[in-house]
């Protein structure tokens, strides 16, 4: 064959690039339950908005909020702690809203949204690693809390409790969204009863505890102090990446229509940024319970930040000690399973997504499920729970930079300036590999805020590092878009397919096309034309996952 002669078009047997067709088909079939790397198709999204929202909120059953609230309340005092919690909640809600809307409206996870919101096809791998880190940090936090409950209730050594809290999660995450939705919906009523009723009883039966709580000034003994409040906010703001886990559920929202418009919006807001309303409430409750323990039990300062101890003391006001212990352990176990299946699920998706894009090989989500759980187990065995506030305060600077850059690109660059394309794009070949708008803004925001966190501008400014992360992200993102003229968002303006992408209501269409590599049908938003024509010169189509595993790039359309 002449070196100048065009290569013959690959057949279905040849697969994509030098990836065998059987491998691509196996990867595609395995991802059908999770839609890793991919748009969540209309045919799969059969849940009602309320079910999706309930499933998403099931993930916020975690008890780390009680620990976080206890730590900041005992350290900075009640008023400073509440101010910090409310400031963090406002920032998290406002930054999470546009991300949740795009996920529910266009049925994409946060990585796919990030690709087209300033980072590029490969650039969003950076943010994927940030998110994956979030999932194993919080898995380790929640697993540690579960181990505390197993130790208190069964006398199980902590290291065995760490192992048990990890291994129990693996089989629960294998079956993806279908299994998780059933688990979250079934366990939510039990969790609510076990958590809410005892706390309500304590407040009603011990009104003096409320006065003690409100007058608590913390270890410093000082009153309202804005720097202390911002230190408290910094810890809470580390939870900003939780929106990515909420989105892993929200992407399965049904199409928005005139008939379901109200329920669709309610579910999107409640299951998306609305999670922080519940999170902030739990943090304040954790603060309240910790102050109650310290004020009424000698030596309680050593364990007042452990949720199992907080609820044990609360239950003992209502029932015999043996039953109180049983219910406290049950609450801890249910709560940790509800959140850690989400941590494990989302983390495995993030790792798989990054690996597949970089190597063009799809190893299977279960491989990275094991990797994510393994890292979390190491952190637990290293007793990271004792350093929780320090870890979260540092992480907040990185997580906030990522989330706020994407939110700023959606709100400012897409809708106010019109520089970034309003409709999200995630497919290989349609995007540039790297987009300096998001990457540079992230590096500036995270780099400067981390430097401030470590005292680069002095102790007086140090507590405000999270606010610098927000401010720099919001300013740098549109400035970078203006400076680059939006040239690095889209590599192509057309994907080579004549069918419309959206229906009459603006939802991704349910029309299907056949992937010429796998022979399987995929919905229009998940497909792209191949640069290689068929045997008779006809246009061939590939699914986004098939194109992701194209190792030679022969199918990637040329740039405009």
N, C-alpha and C positions, 0 to 999 in steps of 0.2 A: 504494500500500500504506500502511495506517495505521502510524504510528510505534509504536503499541502492539501491532500484530499480530506474532505470532511469525514469524521468518524461516523459509522453507521449508527442509527438510532438504537438505543437499548430496548430490548424487549422486556416483557414482564419477568421473564426468567432471569434476565441479567440484573434486574434490580436498579438501584440508584447509585450512580457513580460506580465504585467498586464494592458496594455493599450488596450482598446477595439478596435477591427478592424475598427469599424465605425469612431472612433475618429482619428485613424491613416489615414484612407482614406480621411476624411474631411480635415485634416491638409495638406495632400499631394495635394489634389485638390486645396486648397486655395493658396498654394505656387507655383502653376504652372505658375502664371503670373510673379513672382519675383524670383523664384528659390532660396528662402531663404535657407541657410544652404547647398546649393547643387550646383553641376556642372550644367552649362547652356547647355542644350542638343543641338545637331546639328539640330534637326528637328525644333527647335524654332528660330534658328539664321538665319533668312532669309534676313536680311538687308545687303546692300552693304557696303563695308568698309567706303565709303565717308559719308553715312548716320549715321553710328555709330560714326565716328569722329565728325561730325557736332553736333550730339546729346550730345556727351561728352563735346565739347567746348561750348555748350549752357549754361552749368553750370558755366562757368567763366565770365558770363555777370555781375557778382556782382560788385557793386560800392564801396565795402569796400577797394579795392585797391586804389581808389582815396583818401579815408580818410587816409589810411596808408601812402601813399606817401606824402600827405599834412602834416601830423603830423611829420614825420621824416625830411622832407625838412625844415619846419618852425623851427624845434628844432635844427637840426644839420647842416643845410646849404645844398645847392644844390650839391656841389661836393661830400661831405661826404655821402649824401643821395644816390646819383647815385652809388658810390662805394659799399655801403652797399647793394643796390638792386641787382647789378650785381653779387656780391659774393654769395648772397642768391640764385639767379637764377641759378648760376652754380652748387651749391650744390644740389638744388632741382632737376635739370634736371638729373644730374649724378646718384643720388640715386633713382630717379623715373623710369629710363629707364628699369632696369632689372625687376622691379615689373610689369610695363606695359606690357613688353614682355611676362612674364609668364601668365598674365591675358588673353591677347589676344590669345596666343598660346594654352593654356590649358583650357580656358573658366571658370576661377575661380575668385571669388572676393578676396579681399586682406586678409580677415580672413582665407579663405581656404588655401591661399598661405602661410600665417603666420604659420598655424598649422604645416606644413611640413618643415618649414624653421627655425627650432630651438626652437619652443615653445611647441609643443605637442598638443594633442586634447583638453585638458582643459586649458593649458597654454595660448593659444591665446585669451581666454576670457579677460585676462588682457588688451591686446592690443585693443580688441573690445570696452572696456569701454573707453579707451583713444580716439578711433575714434568717439564713440558716443558723447563724450564730445566736440570734435571738431565740430560736426554737430550742436549741440544746441548753442554753443558759436557763431558760424558764422550765424546761423539762427537769433539769437538775434541781432547780428550786422547789418545784412541786413534788418531785420524787423524794427530796429530803424531808418535806413536811409529812408525806405519807409514811416514811420510815420512822418519823417521830411518833406518829400514831400507833404504828405496829409495835414499837418499843414500849410505849406506855400501856397498850392494851394487852399485848401478848408476851412482852418481855423479850421480843426478838432483837438480837444485836443489831446495831445500826447498819453495819456493813451488809448483813443479810437482808435487812429491810430495803437498802438501796438496790440490791440485786433483784429482789422480788418486785419492787415497784417498777423496775425496768422490764423484766421479762413478761409481766402480766399484760403489758401494753401491746407487745408485738402481734399476737394473734387477733387483737381487736381492730388493728389498722389495716389488715391485709385486704379487706373487701371494699375499701374506699368509701365514697360518699353514701352509698346505699346503706352500708352497715353503720356508719357514723350517725346518719340521720335517725335511724331507729334507736340507737343507744342514747343519743342526746334527748330525744323527745320522751323516751320511757323513764329516764332518771331525773329529769328536771323537777317534777312535782315533789318527789321524795327529798331532793336537795333543798328546795325552797322551804319545806316544812321544818326540816332539821335545823336550818340556819336561822330562819326569821322568828319563829315562835319563841324560842328560849331568850333571844336578845330582847324582844318586845316585853317579855315577862320581867326581865331584869330591870329594864327602864321603868316600867310601871310600878313594880313592887319595891324598888329602891330609888326613889326620886332624889335622895341625897347624892347618889352616885353621879347624877347629871351635873349637879353643882360642883362636885369635886373635879369632874372631867373638864368643865369649862374654865375652872380656875387653875388648872395644872400649867405650870410654867416651864417644865422640862428640866434637864440637868443644869442648864445655865442659870435658871432662876430669874431670867429677865422677861420682860413683857413683849409687846409686839416689836418685832425686828424684821425689816424687809429682807435683809441678807439671810437670816435664818429661814424665812419663808421661801426664798428662792432656792436655798439648799434642799429644802423639803420638796419643792417643785421639781428640782433636777432628778431626784430619785423617781418620782412618779412619772416623769416624762420619758423614762426609759421604756415605759409600756406603750409608747406611741406606735411601735412596730406591730402591736396586737392587731391593728387594722388589716394587716396582710393576712392574718389567720381568719379574720372575719370575712375577708374577700374570698378566701378559698371555699367558703360556703355561698356567699352572695353571687358568685359567678353562675350558680345554678338557678337563679331566679327565672321565673317564666317570663315570656314577652310582656311588655307593658301595653295594655290596650285601654280604650275608653271604659270598658266594663270593670277592669280590676285596678284602675289608676290609683284610687285611694289606698287600697290594701297594699299595692306595690310600693308606693312611696312610704307608707308606714313601716313596712318590713325592711325596706332599704335603709331608712334612717335608724330604726331601732336596732336592727341586726348589724348595721355598719358602725358609724361614729357613735350611735347611741349606747354602745357597750360601755363607754367611759362613764356614763351616768351611774350604771351599776357598780363599776369599778371604784369610782370616787366614794360611793356610799359604803362599800365594803372597807375601804381604807379608813374612813371615819369611824366605822364600827370597830375595826381592829384597834384603832387608837383608844376608843372608849373602853373596850374590854381590857386592854393592857393597863390603862390607868386604874381601872377598877381592881385588877389583881395587885398592882403595886401598892395601892392605898389600903388594901384589906388583908393581904397575906404577906407575912414577913418573908423576906428572901425571894419574893416573886420577880424581882427585877431580872434574875438570871434566866427565867423561862417565860416571861410575859409576852415575848414576841413570837411564841410558838402557838399557832392556831389551835392545836389539839388541847393545849392547856387552857387556852382562853375559853373554849367551848365546854371543856370538862367542868370548870368552875361554874359556868353558867347553868349547865344541866343539873349540877348538884343542888341548885336552888329549887329545882322542880321535882326531883325524884331520888330514889335510893342511889348510893354511890356506884353500885355494880351496873345499874342500868345507865347511869350518866356516862360511865366509862365506855360502855358498849356503844351508845349512840354517838359519842364523840369520835370514836374510832370509825364507825360506819360513815359519819359525815365526811371525815377526812379522806377515807378511801374512795367514796363516791366522787367527791370533788376532784381528787387528784386524777382519777381515771378519766373523768369528763374533759379535763383540760389537757392531760398528757396524750390522749389519743389525737387531739388536735395538733399539739406540738409535734408529735411524731409524724403525723400525716403531712403537715405543711412542710416540715423540715426535709422529709424524704423527697417531696416534690421539688423543693428548691435545689437540693444537691443534684438530683437526677437531671433537672433542667440545665444546670450549669455544665455538668459533665458531658451531656449529650451534645450541647452546642459546641463545646471546645474540642471534643474528640470525634464527633460524627458517629458515635456508637451509643446505642441505648442499652445500658446494662440491666435494666429492670428496676422499678422503684424499690423493691424489697431489699436490694443490695444496699441502697443508701438509707433505708429505714434502719438497717443494722448498724451502719456507720454512725448515724445520728444518735441512736440509743447508746452506742458504745462510748461516744464522746461525753454524753450526759452522765453515764455511769462513772466515768473517770472523775468528772467534776464533783459528783456526789461523794465518792470515796475520798476525795481531797478536802472534804468538809467546806465547800464553797459557801454554805449557808451562813457561816459566821462572818463572811465578808460581803454579804449580799448588798448592803447599801453602797459600798465602795464600787462594786462591780457594776451595779445599775447606774450609779451616777456617771461613771466613765462612759458606759454604753449609750447613755441618753444622748450625748453629743453626736455620736455617729448616726444613730437611728433617726434622730430628729432632722439631721441634715438631709438624709435620703428622702424621708417622707415629705418634708417641706419643699424640697426641690421639685419633686413630682407634682405636688399640689400647686405650687407656683406656676409650673409649666402649663397645667391644665387650666387654671383660673386666669392667669395673666397672659401667658404666651398664646394659648389657644383661643380664649374667649374675649379678652380685652384688646390685645394687640393684633391678633389674627396672624401671627408669624408661624406658630406651630399648627399643623393640620388638626382641625377639630375632631375628625373621626380617627379613632385609634388604629394604629397599624403595628403588626408584630411579625409579619412573615419575612423570612429570609429572602433577600433579593429586592424587596420593596424598601428596606431601610438601609442606610449606611451602617457599616460595622461599628463605627464609633461616632458619637456626637459630642463635641466639646461643651455644648450648652449645659447638659446635666453633669458631665464628668468634672469639668472645671469648677462648677458651682458647688458640687459635693465636696471636692477637695478643699476649696476655700472655706466653706462653712464648717466642715468637720475639723480641718487642720487648725484653724484659728480658735475655734471653741475648745478644742482639746488642749491647745497651748494655754489658753486662759484658765482652763480647769486645773492645770498643773502649776498655775501661779505666774505665768509669763507677764501679766500686767499688774501683778501685786495681789495681796490678800483681799483688798477691798473690792476688787472686781471679780475675783475668783468664783464667788457663789452664782454669778450671773452668766456663766458660760453657756447654759442651755438657751438663754434668751439671745445670746450672740449667734448661736447656731441657727435659730429661727430667722433672725433679722438678716443675716448674711445670705441665707438660702433664698429668702424672698426678694432681696435686692439683686443678688448676683445672677439669678436665673433669667429674668427679663433682659438685664444688661448684656449677658452673653448671647441671647437670642438676637438682640438688636445688632450687636457687634459682628455676628456671623451672618446676619441677614437671613437666617433660617435655612441656609444652604445644606445643612447636614441632617435634616429631618428625613426627607424622602429621597431615596435613590431613584425611584421610578414613580410616575404618577398613575400609570395604568398597570393592571396585573394580567392583561391578556385574555380576560374572560368577559364575554358580552352580557351575561346575566347580571341583574342588579344585585347589589350587596345587601340592601335593606328593603323591608316591606313598606306598605303604605303608612304604618305607624312609627316608622323609624327603627324597628327592631331588626336584628340580623335575620336574613331570610332563611327559610327552611328548604329551599331548592337544593337538590343534590347533583353531584357530578361524580364520575368514576375515576378513581386514581389508577393510572395506567400501570403503576408498579405493583400495587397490592391487589388490584382488581376489586377493591372495596369502595362503597359509596360514601361520600362525605359531603357535608353541607357547604354551600357556596362560600361562606366567610372563611372556611378552613382550607380552601383550595387556591391554587395559583397555576398559571399556564407554564409549561415547560419550554425551555429554550430549544429543545430538541423536538422536531416535528415527528409525526408518526410515519409509518411505511409509505402511506399515500400522500404525505405532506399535510395531513390534518393536524390540528392543534391537540396536544396531549396535556393532561392535567395531573398535578401531584397534590397530595395532602401536605399540610405544613410539616407534619412529623416526617414524612418521606423525604421532603426537601431538606429538612434539618440533618438527616443522615446521609445526604449526598456528599461523599468524601472528595470527589473531584471537582464539584461545582459546575459540571457540564449542563445541568438543568437550570441553573440560575439565569434569569433573564438579564440581558445587558442593561446598563443604566441609560436613562433618557439622554 
